[in-house]
Amino acid sequence: MAAESKNTKTIAAESQEKSGGSSFGTLVRFGVIAALAAFMLKPYLFKETKTPKAQLFEIAGETMGTVWNATICADAQTLTEKELTVDAEAEPAKSCEELLQRFVQKELDAVDLAASTFKPESDISRFNASQSTEWFSVSETTAQIVRLALDVAQKTGGAFDPTVAPLVDLYRFGPNKSPLVQFPSDEQIAKLRENVGYDKLEVRAEPEPALRKSVPSLTLDLSGVAKGFAVDRVAQALEKAGLPDYLVEVGGETRCGGQKARFNFETNALERTAWRVGIEAPEIVRDAQRQIPRLYRVLNFDSAARPNASLATSGDYRNYLQVGDLRFSHIVDPRDGKPTEIVENAASVSGERLGAVSVVAQTCAEADAFATAFFVLGEKEGIALADKLGLSVLYLFRADDSALEIREVASQAFGTNVESTPIASNAEPATQEKAQAAAE
């Protein structure tokens, strides 16, 4: 019985081993098949969530009495690791957009604090309030803006002049917002012109940044260059932080760097295209409800042709006043003290008039200041000077306030250096691409 029992146990053990081996083999075969199936079905069942190597961050804010917008291409994973200087005492940013918004706003605020005529504590407001003809200490930023403004003033024979502040205020385009009952007399204009003239202003960098006026009542208005300078400052800060692909716009003054970069999930590749910036048709819009401007032309800024490019437009179709039946632009000619494009019969204006001047330049500050100067100079003087300086300038003349019929005149450099696409003049505003660049 003992031998029989032993044999029975042996047979049972052998049977169990065979059964276990068969189960293990089945499991192995099943595992191999499952792995193969998973591999084949991976694109359909296990779609990976890729983190983009580049995203477009769109941010906005307010500065200098206007709005600013920026589109910045960046890697979200590494963006927070970059040395983006913001207020150390503020709470940590909750998103990449908030971090970039603070970064840009900080740069813009620095320019506003230097150049604003509406902030009593700004360098320019303090300089304007001073009656001293001694050197007046200012920040390096203020000195840089004034130096650039004086350079453009000299090159344009005073068509752009940073000392035009009294005249700008006279026509209520400056801090003085009291109602203008009637158009100023020639005597009033002549009196104020005694305190206007860029040759009455000096700027230095050493031993410390400072300004000096030769006339105690001389005052400055840097609105014709400050927005462009602010755009440049933001652009330079972004490039320094390792963010070379951007589009920054302040009040219509625009600068592009690099290219518009976007990560394509389907191709798993970074796609780059040229930045596209629009020039508006210089239409006098009286409908306050209409928000979308009508485009006239779109410029293609390709970084392959230039490392960066800026566009600024000056025009009479956005910022103007009407006193009685007299309409006039915010752009004042420093040489005679009167606004440009004065229309005597605003209710039924007819005949071709200059509507806008756009300038493409390496820096936005130059484009900003030169756009104002070329509007003041007009077609004949302006095109001659633009060709002499090698600047890209586009004049737009409208047949009437609707600007459905436009005549354009371009400098030689604009025709050869700027790639652009015309837009149908009778297209409906709502169907067109949003303008990135507007008049001052």
NORZI-V269191 format. One record per run of one state. SS is the DSSP state (alpha for helix, beta for strand, coil for the rest). FROM is the first residue (numbers start at 1). TO is the last residue. If there is no record, write none. Layout:
ss:from:to
SS:FROM:TO
SS:FROM:TO
This chain:
ss:from:to
coil:1:1
alpha:2:45
coil:46:54
beta:55:63
coil:64:65
beta:66:74
coil:75:75
alpha:76:79
coil:80:95
alpha:96:115
coil:116:122
alpha:123:129
coil:130:135
beta:136:137
coil:138:139
alpha:140:155
coil:156:164
alpha:165:170
coil:171:185
alpha:186:193
coil:194:197
alpha:198:200
beta:201:204
coil:205:209
beta:210:213
coil:214:225
alpha:226:240
coil:241:245
beta:246:250
coil:251:252
beta:253:257
coil:258:259
beta:260:264
coil:265:268
beta:269:273
coil:274:274
beta:275:280
coil:281:294
beta:295:301
coil:302:307
beta:308:315
coil:316:319
beta:320:323
coil:324:325
beta:326:329
coil:330:331
beta:332:333
coil:334:337
beta:338:339
coil:340:342
beta:343:343
coil:344:345
alpha:346:348
coil:349:352
beta:353:361
coil:362:363
alpha:364:389
coil:390:391
beta:392:398
coil:399:405
beta:406:410
coil:411:411
alpha:412:417
coil:418:418
beta:419:422
coil:423:428
alpha:429:431
coil:432:436
beta:437:437
coil:438:438
beta:439:439
coil:440:440
